[in-house]
Amino acid sequence: MEITYRLAGYDDLDDIFQLVERAVKQMEQEEIFQWDNVYPAREDFRNDIGQNQLYIGVAYDKIAVVYVLNKQCDEQYGNGKWQYTGENYRVIHRLCVVPDYQNKGIARTTLIHIEKELKALGIKAIRLDAFCENPYALKLYANNGYRKTGTAHWRKGEFFLMEKQI
C-alpha cells in the first residue's frame, strides 16, 4: 500500500478529529484507556496544524495515519536517561493509525518514513512516549529499535519514554 505524507491543513481538521475519535473507541474496546475526550482534544490538533507540526499519511485518497513531529516535550521527559542529549532530536506525538488501516503495517511504514526524513535533515535521534498498557504500541516501538530510557506519569498512568538513534 502506498502512502503519501504531507502536512495537515485546517481543512483536514474535521476528518482528523473524527478518525481519532474512532481510534479512541477502538482502543477502549481493547481495554486500552490511553486517550479519551480530554486528550487529545480538537484544540491540540488545531494548534499542531498552526505550528506546521501535524502530518497525515494518505492511502487510497483517505487519511490512514496522523502524527505530530516537533522538539516539544513535557517536563516528565526529564525522567529519561537519554543517550542523545544534544538538541539534535525530534519527538513523535499522537501517532494514530485509523482503525480501518490497523494491522496493515502502516505504523511501521510511517516510522520508517519519519526516520528517513529526519535522517536526511541531519537529525540524530527520535524520542517518544508509549502508554505502558498499550501492547501494540510497545511491540511496534520495540520491534523498530526504540529503547526504553525511563518512565513518565500522567493522568492516564505510566508511560515509557523511548528513544532511537537514526
N, C-alpha and C positions, 0 to 999 in steps of 0.2 A: 504494500500500500504506500503510495507516495503522499507525503505530507509537505505542504508549503507553509513556511513560518513567516510571520510578519508581526509588526507592532499592531496592537489593537487600537481602534479608534472609538470615539464616543458613540458612533453608530453601531458598534458591536456590543455595547454595554448590556442592553436588554437580553440578548442571546446568551452572553457570558453568564449573567446572573441566573437566568433560568437553568442553564446547564449545571452550574454549581449547585443550585438548589436540588436538582435531580441527583447529583452525585452525593450530596449530604444524605438524602433519603436512602440511597443505595448503601452508603456506609452504615447508617443506622440499622438497616435490615440485617447487616452482617455484624451488628453489635460493636461497631467502631464509632465511638462518640467523640470524634476529634473536632468536628466542625458543627455549627448549629446556626440558629437565626441571629446570634450575636456576632460570630466570627466564622468566616469572613463576611463582612457587610458590603452591601452595594457601594457604599461610600469608599470602602477600601479599594475596590476596583476602579471607581471613578478617579480617585487620587492617583492610582497606578497609571492610568491612561494619561492623566495630566502631566505626569512626570516621565512619560515615554519609557515605562518600565514593564508594561503588561504586554505579553506576547501571546499569540494564538497560533495553533497549528491547524491547518485546514486540510481535510481529506474528503474527496467526493463532494466538494462545494459546501461542506458543513464543518463547523468548528469541532475538532476532535480532542484538543488539549489546550489548556491555558497554563501560563506560569508567569511569575514575576522574577525579574533578574535585576539586582542592584547591589549596592555595598551596605545597605542598611541592615542593622541587626539590633535586637533587643539587648538591654544591659545584661540579661542572663547569658548571652553568648560569652560573657567574661568567664563563665564556668568552664569553657572549653580549653583543653590543652592543645592549642592549635600548633601544628607543625610549621605552617607558613604564616608567620606573624607580621609580615610587612603589609603594605597597602595593596599588594598585587593579588587580590582575590575578588570574587563576586559571591553573592548569596542567592540561592534559589528559594523563592517563597511561593506558596499556594499552587504548587504543581497539581493539576487536576485533569484527569482523563475523563471525558464524558462517558457515562455508563454504556452507551451503545458501542463504544470503541474499546472498552476494557478487555483485557486478556488477549490482545492482538499485537502486543509488543510496542505499542505507541509510547508508553512511558520510557522504555529503554531507548527507543529511537530518538525521542526528544532529548534525553540525557546526552546521547552521543552528539546530537546536533548542537546542543548548548556547549559542550566541551570543545567541539571543533571550532565553533565561532569564537569562543573566548581564547582558545589557544592561538588562533590567528591574530588576535589583538594583543598577544603577549601576556595574557593573564596566566598566573601560575597555579591557582587553587580555587576550588569551589567549596563553599560551606552551605549547610542547610540544617534544618532540624526535622526530626521524624517522630511522630507520636509512638510511644513505646507499645501501645496496644493496637497498632496497625500493622499486622503481619505482612501485608502486601507491600507496603512502603519499605519496611525494614528489609525484606528479601530483595526488593528491587535495588536498593542502595548498596547492600552488602554484595550482591552479585555483580555490581558495576564498579566495585573498587573503592567505595566510600567507607571510611573507618570512623568508629565512634571516638570522640575526643572528650566527651563529658555529658552532663545532663542539665536540663533546664526544667523548671517547674512553673507552669502557667495554669490558668483557670481550669483547663481540662485534664491536668495531670502531668505526668513526666514525659519529657521529650528527650530523645537522644540528639546531641549535637554531633554532626558528622562533617567530614572533610575529605577531599580528594585532590591530589596533585594532578594537574593536566599538562 
